[in-house]
Amino acid sequence: MSSIKPVRVLLLDTGNEWGGGTNNLIEIFKRIDRNRFSVTALFYINYCKGKTSDLQTELTAINIPLKVLRCVMCCIIWICS
């Protein structure tokens, strides 16, 4: 019997602050079937959750890798100006 590879999912979030959408995504990530899906989160910035946490901390706690596009906004501003 061959093993099926998980479907790779890349979540791109363009927000710049923690809100209801971020909370919902975290809850989905907690419940997603890791045997069927391999999830990576891609955000423009590692924004804060209140004064005690941030995206990296929250996603690491549930074993979801976070990639941050640190320079994308700088490049967009430069191109558009």
Backbone torsions as a table, in degrees:
resi	resn	phi	psi	omega
1	MET	NA	125.2	-178.9
2	SER	-83.6	147.5	178.2
3	SER	-89.5	139.5	-179.5
4	ILE	-92.6	131.7	178.5
5	LYS	-73.9	144.4	176.7
6	PRO	-64.6	147.2	174.6
7	VAL	-71.1	130.2	179.5
8	ARG	-83.5	129.8	-178.9
9	VAL	-123.4	128.4	175.3
10	LEU	-113.5	118.2	177.0
11	LEU	-96.9	121.5	176.6
12	LEU	-107.5	120.4	178.2
13	ASP	-117.7	127.3	-176.4
14	THR	-101.3	7.9	-179.4
15	GLY	-69.7	169.2	179.1
16	ASN	-131.2	13.6	175.1
17	GLU	-155.4	158.6	-179.4
18	TRP	-75.9	131.9	178.9
19	GLY	-154.5	-162.0	-177.1
20	GLY	-63.2	-38.0	178.5
21	GLY	-62.5	-41.1	178.0
22	THR	-64.7	-43.4	177.4
23	ASN	-58.8	-42.9	179.7
24	ASN	-64.3	-41.7	178.3
25	LEU	-62.2	-42.5	178.2
26	ILE	-59.7	-43.5	179.6
27	GLU	-64.9	-39.3	175.9
28	ILE	-63.4	-45.2	179.5
29	PHE	-60.0	-36.4	179.5
30	LYS	-64.1	-30.7	-172.1
31	ARG	-104.1	-8.9	-175.5
32	ILE	-66.5	143.2	-179.5
33	ASP	-73.8	107.0	-176.0
34	ARG	-72.0	-15.6	174.9
35	ASN	-76.3	-26.3	-178.4
36	ARG	-99.3	-26.8	-174.4
37	PHE	-133.4	137.1	174.5
38	SER	-113.3	110.4	-171.0
39	VAL	-104.7	137.6	169.6
40	THR	-127.7	135.6	178.5
41	ALA	-100.6	134.9	179.9
42	LEU	-124.5	116.4	-178.2
43	PHE	-124.1	156.3	176.0
44	TYR	-70.5	-36.4	180.0
45	ILE	-141.8	157.7	174.4
46	ASN	-89.6	79.4	-173.4
47	TYR	-79.9	162.0	-173.6
48	CYS	-80.4	150.9	169.7
49	LYS	-111.8	96.9	-175.0
50	GLY	63.7	-143.7	-179.8
51	LYS	-106.1	2.5	-171.7
52	THR	-117.2	-9.4	-174.6
53	SER	-152.0	179.0	176.4
54	ASP	-152.9	177.3	-178.5
55	LEU	-57.6	-47.1	-178.1
56	GLN	-56.1	-46.2	-179.0
57	THR	-63.4	-46.9	-177.5
58	GLU	-65.7	-42.4	-179.3
59	LEU	-73.6	-35.9	176.1
60	THR	-61.5	-37.2	-179.7
61	ALA	-62.5	-24.6	179.0
62	ILE	-114.2	18.4	174.9
63	ASN	59.4	42.1	173.8
64	ILE	-112.0	120.7	179.4
65	PRO	-68.8	142.4	177.9
66	LEU	-116.1	127.5	171.9
67	LYS	-110.7	137.2	-177.8
68	VAL	-119.6	127.0	176.6
69	LEU	-91.8	79.8	-173.6
70	ARG	-62.9	-36.1	-172.1
71	CYS	-100.8	-2.5	-175.8
72	VAL	-58.5	-48.2	-178.0
73	MET	-64.4	-37.3	177.0
74	CYS	-62.1	-42.2	179.9
75	CYS	-66.6	-41.4	179.5
76	ILE	-63.1	-44.3	179.2
77	ILE	-62.0	-43.1	-179.6
78	TRP	-64.3	-44.0	-179.3
79	ILE	-65.4	-40.5	-175.2
80	CYS	-80.8	-12.0	-177.3
81	SER	-93.9	NA	NA
